[in-house]
Amino acid sequence: MLPAPTSCRAAPPSRPSCLSPAAAAAAARRRRRMAAVRSAASAASRVSREEAVARMPPLAHREVMLAVAGEAEARLGARLLPSEVPADVAWFGNAAGDAVGSVDVRRGAPGSSIAFMLEAWFHRELPGGGGGAIDITALIVNLNGATDAPHLVMEFIQGGPASLIVLLDLLPRVDLPLHPSYIHRYYAATALDARARRRVAGLVPQSRPYVSPSLLVRSLWSPAAVVADVQCGEGQGGAAALDGIVRGQLAATAMDVLGVWLEHCAAGGGGEMEAAERERIVARDRKVAAAELEVNLAANLPRMFDAGVADRVVAEIRKAFMGS
């Protein structure tokens, strides 16, 4: 530790500082330079999206999400601020070494309609030593009160070599039965509804509708959501079949949903809203986020990671959803 500067202690009481204005300005510049160096060092220690995924077992659905997230980031461009998540949230694991994860959050730039873009990548080996694992990948882009347009939600949950749950949706931000024009604007007029039904019907013969065990989660999805449980059988043949489906039909479907959202929602359209309506939408977003965080994330992440790790990651995700 450096000793305190004796020249300061000897300064007359009537002087507010022991430095001349020029020296104080120079010291301030040095502090700013050091802060920039520390910030750059922190950013350098934070793993990138690609590095984090490369550290996990290779899976087709992770490659698809890498492409989708990269496209979203490129298209949103300056509307996203740089990531500020700490390094121990950008990459983390548990003490046993059988679970790893990565979470990144980029908030929207001032004046844009983007609230935040969140990516989550989780891998957990199942107990028993049989080689089983659960792998979860999610991309969420929430909008703010500048628009009533839907949020973007994409999630892949792989529970085995030949098993995948798929959720792709433009998450509505109003109660749909009370707003038929909202259904027309974002799901019918964009052709998303027709495309979603065609995608689900033709995804694969092995797919069937997925029914979430949470009634709350089911109540949030739009009528055009792609929600499927893909089961391709046992053995290497099933794993190869799922790999082909993910890289083919699923990749095309995810990019299609992203394209609709970028064109019709991300720009912040949807017409002018009165202040009261905007406040209702923002309040609804917060209530939905709080419920979803508690029912889904806060309840399930501690099952995959040590309590301290889970608490740290959940706290960072909660900050994004709750706007703090």
C-alpha positions as CSV (number, residue, x, y, z in Angstrom):
1,M,0.0,0.0,0.0
2,L,1.3,3.5,-0.9
3,P,1.7,5.9,2.0
4,A,-0.5,9.0,2.2
5,P,1.1,12.0,0.5
6,T,2.7,14.1,3.3
7,S,2.5,17.3,1.3
8,C,-1.3,17.2,1.6
9,R,-1.1,16.9,5.4
10,A,1.1,20.0,5.6
11,A,-1.1,22.2,3.5
12,P,-2.7,25.3,5.3
13,P,-6.3,24.7,6.4
14,S,-7.5,27.6,4.3
15,R,-6.6,25.8,1.0
16,P,-9.3,23.3,-0.3
17,S,-6.6,21.2,-2.0
18,C,-2.9,20.5,-1.8
19,L,-2.8,20.5,-5.7
20,S,-2.7,23.4,-8.0
21,P,-5.5,23.5,-10.6
22,A,-3.2,22.3,-13.3
23,A,-2.0,19.4,-11.2
24,A,-5.5,18.5,-10.1
25,A,-6.6,18.5,-13.8
26,A,-3.6,16.2,-14.6
27,A,-4.5,13.9,-11.8
28,A,-8.1,13.7,-13.0
29,R,-6.9,12.8,-16.5
30,R,-4.7,10.1,-15.0
31,R,-7.6,8.7,-13.0
32,R,-9.8,8.6,-16.2
33,R,-7.0,6.8,-18.1
34,M,-6.6,4.2,-15.3
35,A,-10.4,3.7,-15.2
36,A,-10.4,3.1,-18.9
37,V,-7.6,0.6,-18.6
38,R,-9.4,-1.2,-15.8
39,S,-12.6,-1.3,-17.9
40,A,-10.7,-2.6,-20.9
41,A,-9.1,-5.3,-18.7
42,S,-12.5,-6.3,-17.3
43,A,-14.0,-6.5,-20.8
44,A,-11.0,-8.6,-21.9
45,S,-11.5,-11.0,-19.1
46,R,-15.2,-11.5,-20.0
47,V,-15.7,-14.3,-22.4
48,S,-17.5,-13.6,-25.6
49,R,-20.7,-15.4,-26.7
50,E,-18.7,-17.6,-29.1
51,E,-16.0,-18.4,-26.5
52,A,-18.6,-19.4,-23.9
53,V,-20.5,-21.7,-26.4
54,A,-17.2,-23.2,-27.5
55,R,-16.5,-24.3,-23.9
56,M,-19.7,-26.3,-23.8
57,P,-20.4,-29.7,-25.5
58,P,-21.2,-29.0,-29.2
59,L,-24.9,-29.1,-30.0
60,A,-26.7,-28.1,-33.2
61,H,-29.3,-26.0,-31.3
62,R,-26.5,-23.9,-29.8
63,E,-25.0,-23.2,-33.2
64,V,-28.4,-22.2,-34.5
65,M,-28.9,-19.8,-31.6
66,L,-25.4,-18.4,-32.1
67,A,-26.4,-17.5,-35.7
68,V,-29.8,-16.0,-34.6
69,A,-28.3,-14.0,-31.8
70,G,-25.5,-12.7,-34.1
71,E,-28.1,-11.7,-36.7
72,A,-30.2,-9.9,-34.0
73,E,-27.2,-8.1,-32.7
74,A,-26.1,-7.0,-36.1
75,R,-29.5,-5.8,-37.2
76,L,-30.2,-3.9,-33.9
77,G,-26.7,-2.3,-34.1
78,A,-26.4,1.0,-32.2
79,R,-29.7,0.4,-30.5
80,L,-27.9,-1.9,-28.1
81,L,-25.4,-0.7,-25.5
82,P,-22.2,-2.8,-24.7
83,S,-22.6,-5.6,-22.2
84,E,-22.0,-4.7,-18.6
85,V,-22.5,-8.1,-16.9
86,P,-19.7,-9.0,-14.5
87,A,-17.2,-11.6,-15.6
88,D,-18.6,-14.2,-13.1
89,V,-22.0,-14.0,-14.8
90,A,-20.6,-14.0,-18.4
91,W,-19.1,-17.4,-17.5
92,F,-19.8,-19.5,-14.4
93,G,-19.9,-23.1,-13.1
94,N,-20.5,-25.1,-10.0
95,A,-18.0,-26.6,-7.6
96,A,-18.5,-30.1,-8.8
97,G,-17.6,-29.1,-12.3
98,D,-20.7,-30.8,-13.9
99,A,-22.5,-27.5,-14.7
100,V,-21.5,-24.4,-16.7
101,G,-23.3,-21.4,-18.0
102,S,-23.1,-18.0,-19.5
103,V,-25.5,-15.1,-19.4
104,D,-25.1,-11.8,-21.2
105,V,-27.3,-8.7,-21.1
106,R,-27.2,-5.7,-23.4
107,R,-29.5,-2.8,-22.5
108,G,-31.1,-0.6,-25.1
109,A,-29.5,2.7,-26.1
110,P,-31.3,5.9,-24.9
111,G,-34.1,6.8,-27.4
112,S,-34.4,3.3,-28.8
113,S,-37.4,1.0,-28.3
114,I,-35.2,-1.8,-26.9
115,A,-35.2,-2.4,-23.2
116,F,-32.6,-5.2,-23.2
117,M,-31.3,-8.3,-25.1
118,L,-30.6,-11.3,-22.9
119,E,-28.8,-14.5,-23.9
120,A,-28.6,-17.5,-21.6
121,W,-26.6,-20.7,-22.2
122,F,-26.7,-23.5,-19.6
123,H,-25.3,-27.0,-19.5
124,R,-25.8,-29.5,-16.6
125,E,-24.7,-33.1,-16.6
126,L,-27.3,-35.3,-15.0
127,P,-26.4,-37.4,-11.9
128,G,-25.7,-41.1,-12.2
129,G,-22.7,-41.0,-14.6
130,G,-24.7,-42.1,-17.6
131,G,-23.6,-39.3,-19.8
132,G,-27.0,-37.6,-19.8
133,A,-27.3,-33.8,-19.7
134,I,-29.8,-31.0,-19.9
135,D,-28.9,-28.0,-22.1
136,I,-30.9,-24.8,-22.2
137,T,-30.4,-21.9,-24.6
138,A,-32.5,-18.8,-24.6
139,L,-32.6,-15.4,-26.4
140,I,-35.0,-12.7,-25.1
141,V,-35.3,-9.2,-26.5
142,N,-37.7,-7.0,-24.5
143,L,-39.0,-3.7,-25.7
144,N,-39.8,-0.7,-23.6
145,G,-42.7,1.7,-23.2
146,A,-42.0,3.4,-26.5
147,T,-44.1,0.8,-28.2
148,D,-46.7,-1.9,-27.5
149,A,-45.1,-4.3,-29.9
150,P,-44.4,-7.9,-28.7
151,H,-41.2,-9.1,-27.1
152,L,-39.0,-11.7,-28.8
153,V,-38.6,-15.0,-27.0
154,M,-36.7,-18.0,-28.2
155,E,-35.8,-21.1,-26.1
156,F,-34.4,-24.5,-26.8
157,I,-34.3,-27.2,-24.1
158,Q,-32.5,-30.4,-24.9
159,G,-32.9,-33.2,-22.5
160,G,-31.3,-36.0,-24.5
161,P,-29.4,-36.7,-27.7
162,A,-32.7,-37.0,-29.6
163,S,-35.0,-34.8,-27.6
164,L,-35.7,-31.1,-27.9
165,I,-38.3,-28.7,-26.7
166,V,-38.7,-25.6,-28.9
167,L,-40.3,-22.3,-28.0
168,L,-40.4,-19.4,-30.5
169,D,-42.8,-16.6,-30.0
170,L,-43.5,-12.9,-30.3
171,L,-44.8,-12.5,-26.7
172,P,-47.9,-10.3,-26.6
173,R,-47.9,-7.3,-24.2
174,V,-51.6,-6.9,-23.9
175,D,-54.5,-9.2,-23.0
176,L,-55.4,-10.4,-26.5
177,P,-59.1,-11.0,-26.2
178,L,-59.5,-7.3,-25.2
179,H,-57.3,-6.1,-28.2
180,P,-58.3,-7.9,-31.4
181,S,-56.5,-5.2,-33.4
182,Y,-53.3,-6.2,-31.7
183,I,-53.8,-9.8,-32.9
184,H,-54.4,-8.6,-36.5
185,R,-51.4,-6.2,-36.5
186,Y,-48.7,-8.5,-35.2
187,Y,-49.9,-12.0,-35.9
188,A,-52.3,-12.0,-38.8
189,A,-51.1,-9.0,-41.0
190,T,-47.5,-10.1,-40.6
191,A,-48.5,-13.6,-41.8
192,L,-46.8,-15.0,-38.7
193,D,-49.9,-17.0,-37.7
194,A,-50.1,-18.8,-41.0
195,R,-46.4,-19.3,-41.2
196,A,-46.2,-20.6,-37.6
197,R,-49.0,-23.2,-38.2
198,R,-47.3,-24.3,-41.4
199,R,-43.9,-24.6,-39.6
200,V,-45.3,-26.6,-36.7
201,A,-47.3,-28.9,-39.0
202,G,-44.3,-29.5,-41.3
203,L,-41.5,-29.3,-38.7
204,V,-41.1,-33.1,-38.5
205,P,-43.3,-36.1,-38.1
206,Q,-41.6,-36.7,-34.7
207,S,-42.8,-33.4,-33.2
208,R,-45.9,-32.8,-31.1
209,P,-47.2,-29.8,-29.3
210,Y,-45.4,-29.0,-26.1
211,V,-47.5,-28.3,-23.0
212,S,-45.7,-26.5,-20.3
213,P,-46.4,-27.7,-16.8
214,S,-46.9,-24.1,-15.7
215,L,-50.4,-22.6,-16.3
216,L,-48.9,-19.1,-16.0
217,V,-46.3,-19.8,-18.8
218,R,-49.0,-21.2,-21.1
219,S,-51.2,-18.1,-20.5
220,L,-48.4,-15.8,-21.8
221,W,-47.8,-17.3,-25.2
222,S,-49.4,-15.9,-28.3
223,P,-51.7,-17.9,-30.6
224,A,-49.0,-18.0,-33.2
225,A,-46.3,-19.4,-31.0
226,V,-44.1,-22.3,-32.3
227,V,-44.2,-24.6,-29.2
228,A,-43.0,-28.1,-30.0
229,D,-41.7,-31.2,-28.4
230,V,-39.4,-33.0,-30.9
231,Q,-38.7,-36.7,-30.1
232,C,-36.5,-38.6,-32.7
233,G,-36.2,-42.0,-31.0
234,E,-33.3,-43.7,-29.3
235,G,-29.8,-44.4,-30.4
236,Q,-27.4,-42.8,-32.9
237,G,-30.1,-42.7,-35.6
238,G,-32.3,-40.5,-33.4
239,A,-29.5,-38.1,-32.5
240,A,-28.6,-37.8,-36.2
241,A,-32.2,-37.1,-37.1
242,L,-32.5,-34.4,-34.5
243,D,-29.3,-32.8,-35.7
244,G,-30.6,-32.6,-39.2
245,I,-33.9,-31.2,-38.1
246,V,-32.3,-28.5,-36.0
247,R,-29.9,-27.4,-38.7
248,G,-32.6,-27.5,-41.3
249,Q,-36.2,-26.8,-40.5
250,L,-35.6,-25.3,-37.0
251,A,-32.9,-23.0,-38.1
252,A,-35.1,-21.6,-40.9
253,T,-38.0,-21.2,-38.6
254,A,-36.1,-19.3,-36.0
255,M,-34.6,-17.0,-38.6
256,D,-38.1,-16.4,-40.0
257,V,-39.6,-15.5,-36.6
258,L,-36.6,-13.2,-35.9
259,G,-37.1,-11.5,-39.3
260,V,-40.8,-10.8,-38.6
261,W,-40.0,-9.4,-35.2
262,L,-37.2,-7.2,-36.6
263,E,-39.3,-5.8,-39.4
264,H,-42.6,-5.3,-37.6
265,C,-41.8,-4.9,-33.9
266,A,-38.2,-3.8,-33.1
267,A,-38.4,-0.5,-34.9
268,G,-40.9,0.7,-32.2
269,G,-44.0,1.0,-34.4
270,G,-47.6,0.4,-33.4
271,G,-49.0,3.8,-33.3
272,E,-49.1,6.6,-30.7
273,M,-50.0,5.6,-27.1
274,E,-51.4,7.8,-24.4
275,A,-49.4,8.1,-21.2
276,A,-51.9,6.0,-19.3
277,E,-51.8,3.2,-21.8
278,R,-48.0,3.3,-21.8
279,E,-47.9,3.0,-18.0
280,R,-50.3,0.1,-18.1
281,I,-48.1,-1.8,-20.6
282,V,-44.9,-1.1,-18.6
283,A,-46.6,-2.2,-15.4
284,R,-47.9,-5.4,-17.0
285,D,-44.4,-6.1,-18.3
286,R,-43.0,-5.9,-14.8
287,K,-45.7,-8.1,-13.3
288,V,-45.2,-10.7,-16.0
289,A,-41.5,-10.6,-15.6
290,A,-41.6,-10.8,-11.8
291,A,-43.9,-13.8,-11.9
292,E,-41.9,-15.6,-14.6
293,L,-38.7,-15.0,-12.8
294,E,-40.0,-16.6,-9.6
295,V,-41.9,-19.5,-11.2
296,N,-39.3,-20.4,-13.7
297,L,-35.8,-19.0,-13.2
298,A,-35.5,-18.6,-9.5
299,A,-37.0,-22.0,-8.9
300,N,-35.1,-24.0,-11.5
301,L,-31.6,-22.4,-11.7
302,P,-30.6,-23.6,-8.2
303,R,-31.3,-27.1,-9.3
304,M,-28.6,-26.7,-12.0
305,F,-26.0,-24.7,-10.1
306,D,-24.7,-24.1,-6.6
307,A,-26.9,-21.7,-4.6
308,G,-24.4,-18.9,-4.6
309,V,-23.9,-19.1,-8.3
310,A,-27.6,-19.3,-9.0
311,D,-28.3,-16.3,-6.8
312,R,-25.7,-14.2,-8.5
313,V,-27.0,-15.1,-12.0
314,V,-30.6,-14.7,-11.1
315,A,-29.9,-11.3,-9.5
316,E,-28.3,-10.1,-12.8
317,I,-31.2,-11.3,-14.9
318,R,-33.7,-9.8,-12.5
319,K,-31.9,-6.4,-12.9
320,A,-32.6,-6.6,-16.7
321,F,-36.2,-7.6,-16.4
322,M,-37.1,-5.2,-13.6
323,G,-35.3,-2.2,-15.1
324,S,-32.9,-1.6,-12.2
